Amino acid sequence: MNILVLDDEKEIADLVEVYLKNENYNVYKFYDSEEAINCIDTVNLDIAILDVMIHGKDGFEICAYIREKGLKFPVIMLTAKIEDNDKIKGLTIRGRRLYYKAI
């Protein structure tokens, strides 16, 4: 199983990676959204774990990009946000145009 982990807090991303690798998952770990987008475009992923409040394209935008591409794998959002509107936003993402500049 191929799992994308995106979190700009190195300690959190590294800890998630350790736990997943201990369960024999293939982990694609990134600290910025542009590298994660490249992974989404090139790797057959089974699940994504996304930080909502990451620099650059946030987790909501990355999730929208995944859905816009027609990818159906589950997405888990990591967040400290607790407001109902943030929860609703995350649960209702269907895909919207995400524009980004390739590096």
DSSP file with accessible surface (Angstrom, degrees, kcal/mol):
  #  RESIDUE AA STRUCTURE BP1 BP2  ACC     N-H-->O    O-->H-N    N-H-->O    O-->H-N    TCO  KAPPA ALPHA  PHI   PSI    X-CA   Y-CA   Z-CA
    1    1 A M              0   0  114      0, 0.0    25,-2.6     0, 0.0     2,-0.5   0.000 360.0 360.0 360.0 131.8    0.0    0.0    0.0
    2    2 A N  E     -a   26   0A  30     42,-0.2    44,-3.1    23,-0.2    45,-1.2  -0.864 360.0-171.8-101.1 122.8    1.4    3.4   -1.0
    3    3 A I  E     -ab  27  47A   6     23,-3.1    25,-3.0    -2,-0.5     2,-0.5  -0.960  14.2-148.8-121.7 127.6    0.7    6.2    1.4
    4    4 A L  E     -ab  28  48A   0     43,-2.3    45,-3.1    -2,-0.5     2,-0.5  -0.804  13.7-169.6 -90.5 129.0    1.3    9.9    0.9
    5    5 A V  E     +ab  29  49A   0     23,-2.8    25,-2.7    -2,-0.5     2,-0.5  -0.989   5.7 180.0-120.6 122.2    2.2   11.9    4.1
    6    6 A L  E     +ab  30  50A   0     43,-2.7    45,-2.0    -2,-0.5     2,-0.3  -0.967  20.0 135.3-126.8 113.3    2.3   15.7    3.8
    7    7 A D        -     0   0    4     23,-2.1     6,-0.1    -2,-0.5    25,-0.1  -0.918  42.2-151.1-155.9 130.8    3.1   17.8    6.9
    8    8 A D  S    S+     0   0   42     -2,-0.3     2,-1.0     1,-0.1     3,-0.1   0.584  81.6  87.7 -82.4  -6.8    5.4   20.7    7.2
    9    9 A E  S >> S-     0   0  104      1,-0.2     4,-2.3     2,-0.0     3,-0.6  -0.811  70.5-157.4 -91.1 105.3    6.2   19.9   10.8
   10   10 A K  H 3> S+     0   0  109     -2,-1.0     4,-2.9     1,-0.3     5,-0.2   0.856  86.6  54.9 -53.1 -43.1    9.1   17.5   10.4
   11   11 A E  H 3> S+     0   0  143      1,-0.2     4,-2.0     2,-0.2    -1,-0.3   0.897 110.6  45.2 -62.4 -40.7    8.6   15.8   13.7
   12   12 A I  H <> S+     0   0   65     -3,-0.6     4,-2.6     2,-0.2     5,-0.2   0.950 114.7  47.4 -68.1 -47.8    5.0   14.9   13.0
   13   13 A A  H  X S+     0   0    0     -4,-2.3     4,-2.4     1,-0.2    -2,-0.2   0.915 113.2  49.3 -59.9 -42.6    5.7   13.7    9.4
   14   14 A D  H  X S+     0   0   36     -4,-2.9     4,-2.3    -5,-0.2    -1,-0.2   0.897 111.1  49.2 -65.3 -39.7    8.6   11.6   10.6
   15   15 A L  H  X S+     0   0   95     -4,-2.0     4,-2.2    -5,-0.2     5,-0.2   0.931 111.3  48.5 -66.6 -44.6    6.6   10.0   13.4
   16   16 A V  H  X S+     0   0   33     -4,-2.6     4,-2.5     1,-0.2     5,-0.2   0.929 111.1  52.4 -59.4 -43.4    3.7    9.1   11.1
   17   17 A E  H  X S+     0   0   35     -4,-2.4     4,-2.9    -5,-0.2     5,-0.3   0.919 107.3  51.3 -59.2 -45.0    6.3    7.6    8.7
   18   18 A V  H  X S+     0   0   74     -4,-2.3     4,-2.1     1,-0.2    -1,-0.2   0.939 111.4  46.8 -59.7 -47.8    7.8    5.5   11.4
   19   19 A Y  H  X S+     0   0  153     -4,-2.2     4,-0.7     1,-0.2    -1,-0.2   0.915 115.1  46.0 -62.4 -42.2    4.5    4.0   12.4
   20   20 A L  H ><>S+     0   0   28     -4,-2.5     5,-2.0     1,-0.2     3,-0.9   0.913 111.8  50.0 -69.6 -40.6    3.4    3.3    8.9
   21   21 A K  H ><5S+     0   0  106     -4,-2.9     3,-2.0     1,-0.3    -1,-0.2   0.852 103.3  60.9 -66.5 -32.9    6.7    1.8    7.9
   22   22 A N  H 3<5S+     0   0  113     -4,-2.1    -1,-0.3     1,-0.3    -2,-0.2   0.750 104.2  50.5 -63.3 -22.3    6.6   -0.5   11.0
   23   23 A E  T <<5S-     0   0  132     -3,-0.9    -1,-0.3    -4,-0.7    -2,-0.2   0.205 124.5-108.0 -97.9  12.6    3.3   -1.8    9.4
   24   24 A N  T < 5 +     0   0  145     -3,-2.0     2,-0.3     1,-0.2    -3,-0.2   0.758  68.4 147.4  68.4  30.1    5.1   -2.4    6.1
   25   25 A Y      < -     0   0   87     -5,-2.0     2,-0.6    -8,-0.1    -1,-0.2  -0.673  53.1-117.9 -89.9 150.3    3.5    0.4    4.2
   26   26 A N  E     -a    2   0A  88    -25,-2.6   -23,-3.1    -2,-0.3     2,-0.5  -0.808  36.0-157.7 -84.6 122.7    5.3    2.3    1.4
   27   27 A V  E     -a    3   0A  20     -2,-0.6     2,-0.7   -25,-0.2   -23,-0.2  -0.903  19.5-168.4-113.0 129.3    5.5    5.9    2.6
   28   28 A Y  E     -a    4   0A  79    -25,-3.0   -23,-2.8    -2,-0.5     2,-0.4  -0.937  22.8-170.7-112.0 100.9    6.0    9.0    0.4
   29   29 A K  E     +a    5   0A  49     -2,-0.7     2,-0.3   -25,-0.2   -23,-0.2  -0.822   9.0 174.0-104.7 133.4    6.7   11.7    2.9
   30   30 A F  E     -a    6   0A  37    -25,-2.7   -23,-2.1    -2,-0.4     3,-0.1  -0.981  28.9-160.0-138.4 150.8    6.9   15.4    2.0
   31   31 A Y  S    S+     0   0   81     -2,-0.3     2,-0.3   -25,-0.2   -25,-0.1   0.410  81.3  46.6-106.0  -5.2    7.3   18.7    3.9
   32   32 A D  S  > S-     0   0   66      1,-0.1     4,-1.4    22,-0.1     3,-0.2  -0.985  77.0-125.8-139.8 155.3    5.9   20.9    1.1
   33   33 A S  H  > S+     0   0    3     22,-0.7     4,-2.5    -2,-0.3     5,-0.2   0.815 102.5  61.6 -70.1 -32.6    2.9   20.8   -1.1
   34   34 A E  H  > S+     0   0   38      1,-0.2     4,-1.9     2,-0.2    -1,-0.2   0.921 106.8  45.7 -63.5 -42.2    4.6   21.2   -4.5
   35   35 A E  H  > S+     0   0   96     -3,-0.2     4,-1.9     2,-0.2    -1,-0.2   0.885 111.6  53.2 -66.3 -37.0    6.6   17.9   -4.0
   36   36 A A  H  X S+     0   0    0     -4,-1.4     4,-2.6     2,-0.2    -2,-0.2   0.908 106.2  53.0 -64.7 -39.7    3.4   16.2   -2.8
   37   37 A I  H  X S+     0   0    0     -4,-2.5     4,-2.1     1,-0.2    -2,-0.2   0.923 107.3  51.7 -61.6 -42.3    1.6   17.3   -6.0
   38   38 A N  H  X S+     0   0   86     -4,-1.9     4,-0.9     1,-0.2    -1,-0.2   0.902 110.4  49.3 -60.6 -39.5    4.4   15.8   -8.1
   39   39 A C  H >X S+     0   0    7     -4,-1.9     4,-2.8     2,-0.2     3,-0.8   0.928 108.1  52.7 -65.3 -44.4    4.0   12.5   -6.2
   40   40 A I  H 3< S+     0   0    7     -4,-2.6    -1,-0.2     1,-0.3     5,-0.2   0.887 110.7  49.2 -58.0 -37.6    0.2   12.6   -6.7
   41   41 A D  H 3< S+     0   0   56     -4,-2.1    -1,-0.3    -5,-0.2    -2,-0.2   0.696 123.7  27.9 -75.4 -19.6    0.8   13.0  -10.4
   42   42 A T  H << S+     0   0  115     -4,-0.9     2,-0.4    -3,-0.8    -2,-0.2   0.621 106.7  68.0-120.6 -17.7    3.4   10.1  -10.7
   43   43 A V  S  < S-     0   0   33     -4,-2.8     2,-1.4    -5,-0.1    -1,-0.1  -0.876  74.8-124.6-113.4 141.5    2.7    7.5   -8.0
   44   44 A N        -     0   0  134     -2,-0.4   -42,-0.2    -3,-0.0     2,-0.2  -0.677  42.5-166.4 -81.1  95.5   -0.3    5.1   -7.7
   45   45 A L        -     0   0    8     -2,-1.4   -42,-0.2    -5,-0.2    28,-0.1  -0.526  27.1-167.7 -89.9 152.0   -1.4    6.1   -4.2
   46   46 A D  S    S-     0   0   63    -44,-3.1     2,-0.3     1,-0.4   -43,-0.2   0.613  75.1  -1.2-107.1 -21.8   -3.8    4.2   -2.0
   47   47 A I  E     -b    3   0A  31    -45,-1.2   -43,-2.3    26,-0.2    -1,-0.4  -0.967  59.9-145.2-164.1 153.4   -4.3    6.9    0.7
   48   48 A A  E     -bc   4  75A   0     26,-1.9    28,-3.2    -2,-0.3     2,-0.5  -0.990   0.7-161.8-128.6 139.3   -3.2   10.4    1.6
   49   49 A I  E     -bc   5  76A  18    -45,-3.1   -43,-2.7    -2,-0.4     2,-0.4  -0.979  24.4-172.8-117.6 113.5   -2.6   12.0    5.0
   50   50 A L  E     -bc   6  77A   0     26,-3.0    28,-3.7    -2,-0.5     2,-0.4  -0.920  25.9-134.6-119.6 134.3   -2.6   15.7    4.6
   51   51 A D  E >   - c   0  78A  10    -45,-2.0     3,-0.6    -2,-0.4     8,-0.4  -0.660  16.8-152.2 -76.0 130.0   -1.8   18.6    7.0
   52   52 A V  T 3  S+     0   0    3     26,-2.7     7,-1.5    -2,-0.4     2,-0.6   0.918  88.6  48.1 -71.6 -41.8   -4.5   21.2    6.6
   53   53 A M  T 3  S+     0   0   96     25,-0.4    -1,-0.2     5,-0.2     2,-0.2  -0.236  79.2 141.1-100.8  48.7   -2.4   24.2    7.6
   54   54 A I    <   -     0   0    9     -3,-0.6   -22,-0.1    -2,-0.6     2,-0.1  -0.557  57.6-100.4 -87.7 153.1    0.7   23.6    5.4
   55   55 A H  S    S+     0   0  148     -2,-0.2   -22,-0.7     3,-0.1     2,-0.3  -0.349  94.2  12.2 -67.8 153.0    2.6   26.4    3.7
   56   56 A G  S    S+     0   0   67    -24,-0.1     2,-0.4   -23,-0.1   -24,-0.0  -0.652 132.3  15.1  80.3-135.9    1.9   26.9    0.0
   57   57 A K  S    S-     0   0   49     -2,-0.3   -24,-0.1     1,-0.1    -3,-0.1  -0.595  89.8-134.7 -70.6 124.8   -1.1   24.9   -1.2
   58   58 A D     >  -     0   0   41     -2,-0.4     4,-2.3     1,-0.1     5,-0.2  -0.206  25.2 -95.7 -78.7 174.0   -3.0   23.9    2.0
   59   59 A G  H  > S+     0   0    0     -7,-1.5     4,-2.5    -8,-0.4    -7,-0.2   0.838 124.2  55.7 -59.6 -34.8   -4.4   20.5    2.7
   60   60 A F  H  > S+     0   0    6     -8,-0.4     4,-2.4     2,-0.2    -1,-0.2   0.923 109.2  47.0 -63.7 -43.0   -7.9   21.5    1.4
   61   61 A E  H  > S+     0   0   56      2,-0.2     4,-2.2    -3,-0.2    -2,-0.2   0.892 112.0  49.8 -66.3 -39.7   -6.4   22.6   -1.9
   62   62 A I  H  X S+     0   0    0     -4,-2.3     4,-2.4     2,-0.2    -2,-0.2   0.923 110.7  50.0 -65.4 -42.0   -4.4   19.4   -2.2
   63   63 A C  H  X S+     0   0    8     -4,-2.5     4,-2.4     1,-0.2    -2,-0.2   0.927 110.0  50.6 -61.4 -43.1   -7.5   17.3   -1.5
   64   64 A A  H  X S+     0   0    1     -4,-2.4     4,-2.8     1,-0.2    -1,-0.2   0.905 108.9  52.1 -61.6 -39.1   -9.4   19.2   -4.1
   65   65 A Y  H  X S+     0   0   18     -4,-2.2     4,-1.9     2,-0.2    -2,-0.2   0.927 108.5  50.6 -62.5 -44.0   -6.6   18.6   -6.6
   66   66 A I  H  <>S+     0   0    0     -4,-2.4     5,-1.8     1,-0.2    -2,-0.2   0.937 114.0  44.1 -58.8 -47.3   -6.8   14.8   -5.8
   67   67 A R  H ><5S+     0   0   63     -4,-2.4     3,-1.6     1,-0.2    -2,-0.2   0.883 108.9  56.6 -68.4 -37.9  -10.5   14.8   -6.4
   68   68 A E  H 3<5S+     0   0   66     -4,-2.8    -1,-0.2     1,-0.3    -2,-0.2   0.857 102.4  56.3 -62.1 -34.0  -10.3   16.9   -9.5
   69   69 A K  T 3<5S-     0   0   95     -4,-1.9    -1,-0.3    -5,-0.2    -2,-0.2   0.528 119.7-113.9 -74.1  -4.8   -8.0   14.4  -11.0
   70   70 A G  T < 5 +     0   0   41     -3,-1.6     2,-0.3     1,-0.3    -3,-0.2   0.594  63.4 153.2  83.1  11.8  -10.7   11.8  -10.4
   71   71 A L      < -     0   0   55     -5,-1.8    -1,-0.3     1,-0.1    -2,-0.1  -0.579  27.2-168.0 -78.3 135.8   -8.7    9.9   -7.8
   72   72 A K        +     0   0  183     -2,-0.3    -1,-0.1    -3,-0.1     3,-0.1   0.319  39.7 124.8-109.7   6.0  -10.9    8.0   -5.3
   73   73 A F        -     0   0   21    -28,-0.1   -26,-0.2     1,-0.1   -27,-0.1  -0.291  69.3 -92.6 -69.3 155.1   -8.5    7.0   -2.6
   74   74 A P        -     0   0   74      0, 0.0   -26,-1.9     0, 0.0     2,-0.4  -0.297  34.9-152.7 -65.8 150.8   -9.2    8.1    1.0
   75   75 A V  E     -c   48   0A  31    -28,-0.2     2,-0.5    -3,-0.1   -26,-0.2  -0.996   3.5-161.4-126.8 127.6   -7.8   11.3    2.4
   76   76 A I  E     -c   49   0A  82    -28,-3.2   -26,-3.0    -2,-0.4     2,-0.5  -0.937  13.1-147.1-107.0 127.8   -7.1   11.8    6.1
   77   77 A M  E     -c   50   0A  50     -2,-0.5     2,-0.6   -28,-0.2   -26,-0.2  -0.853   3.2-155.1 -99.2 125.4   -6.8   15.4    7.2
   78   78 A L  E     +c   51   0A  51    -28,-3.7   -26,-2.7    -2,-0.5   -25,-0.4  -0.877  34.7 146.3 -94.6 125.3   -4.4   16.3   10.0
   79   79 A T        -     0   0   67     -2,-0.6    -2,-0.0   -28,-0.2   -28,-0.0  -0.996  54.1-151.6-159.0 152.8   -5.4   19.5   11.7
   80   80 A A        +     0   0   80     -2,-0.3     2,-0.2     2,-0.0    -1,-0.1   0.380  69.4 114.7 -98.7  -3.0   -5.6   21.4   14.9
   81   81 A K        +     0   0   73      1,-0.1    -2,-0.1     5,-0.1   -29,-0.0  -0.486  36.5 173.6 -70.4 138.0   -8.7   23.3   13.6
   82   82 A I        +     0   0  128     -2,-0.2    -1,-0.1     4,-0.0     2,-0.1   0.393  33.9 120.6-125.7  -0.7  -11.8   22.5   15.5
   83   83 A E    >>  -     0   0  118      1,-0.1     4,-1.7     2,-0.0     3,-0.5  -0.392  65.7-128.9 -68.8 142.4  -14.4   24.9   14.0
   84   84 A D  H 3> S+     0   0  113      1,-0.2     4,-2.8     2,-0.2     5,-0.2   0.881 107.7  57.7 -58.4 -39.2  -17.4   23.2   12.4
   85   85 A N  H 3> S+     0   0  107      1,-0.2     4,-2.3     2,-0.2    -1,-0.2   0.851 105.2  51.0 -65.2 -31.7  -17.0   25.2    9.2
   86   86 A D  H <> S+     0   0   31     -3,-0.5     4,-2.2     2,-0.2    -1,-0.2   0.902 110.9  48.5 -68.3 -40.5  -13.5   23.8    8.8
   87   87 A K  H  X S+     0   0  112     -4,-1.7     4,-2.1     2,-0.2    -2,-0.2   0.930 112.7  47.8 -64.0 -44.5  -14.8   20.2    9.3
   88   88 A I  H  X S+     0   0  104     -4,-2.8     4,-1.4     1,-0.2    -2,-0.2   0.922 109.9  53.1 -62.8 -43.2  -17.6   20.8    6.8
   89   89 A K  H  < S+     0   0   85     -4,-2.3     4,-0.4    -5,-0.2     3,-0.4   0.933 111.0  46.3 -58.0 -46.7  -15.1   22.3    4.3
   90   90 A G  H >< S+     0   0   20     -4,-2.2     3,-0.6     1,-0.2    -1,-0.2   0.874 113.5  48.3 -64.7 -37.0  -12.9   19.2    4.5
   91   91 A L  H 3< S+     0   0  152     -4,-2.1    -1,-0.2     1,-0.2    -2,-0.2   0.668 112.0  48.5 -79.4 -17.0  -15.8   16.8    4.2
   92   92 A T  T 3< S+     0   0   85     -4,-1.4     2,-0.3    -3,-0.4    -1,-0.2   0.339  73.0 129.9-108.6   9.5  -17.4   18.4    1.2
   93   93 A I    <   +     0   0   22     -3,-0.6     3,-0.0    -4,-0.4    -3,-0.0  -0.467  18.4 161.8 -67.7 122.9  -14.4   18.9   -1.1
   94   94 A R        -     0   0  217     -2,-0.3    -1,-0.2     1,-0.1     2,-0.1   0.539  61.2 -71.3-114.1 -18.1  -15.3   17.5   -4.5
   95   95 A G        -     0   0   34    -28,-0.1     2,-0.3   -27,-0.1   -30,-0.1  -0.057  48.9-174.4 126.6 125.0  -12.6   19.2   -6.6
   96   96 A R        -     0   0  106    -35,-0.2   -28,-0.2    -2,-0.1     2,-0.1  -0.952  46.8 -73.1-138.9 162.9  -12.1   22.7   -7.7
   97   97 A R        -     0   0  160     -2,-0.3     2,-0.5     1,-0.1   -32,-0.1  -0.340  46.6-167.1 -61.7 126.0   -9.5   24.1  -10.0
   98   98 A L        -     0   0   15    -34,-0.1     2,-0.5    -2,-0.1    -1,-0.1  -0.977   2.4-163.6-116.5 117.6   -6.1   24.2   -8.4
   99   99 A Y        +     0   0  172     -2,-0.5     2,-0.3     2,-0.0    -2,-0.0  -0.870  17.3 162.3-103.2 133.7   -3.6   26.3  -10.2
  100  100 A Y        -     0   0   71     -2,-0.5     2,-0.6   -43,-0.0    -2,-0.0  -0.985  36.6-119.4-147.4 157.6    0.1   25.8   -9.4
  101  101 A K        -     0   0  179     -2,-0.3     2,-0.2     0, 0.0    -2,-0.0  -0.870  28.5-130.6-101.7 122.3    3.4   26.6  -10.9
  102  102 A A              0   0   75     -2,-0.6   -68,-0.0     1,-0.1    -2,-0.0  -0.509 360.0 360.0 -70.1 140.7    5.6   23.7  -11.7
  103  103 A I              0   0  184     -2,-0.2    -1,-0.1   -69,-0.1     0, 0.0  -0.687 360.0 360.0 -92.1 360.0    9.1   24.1  -10.5
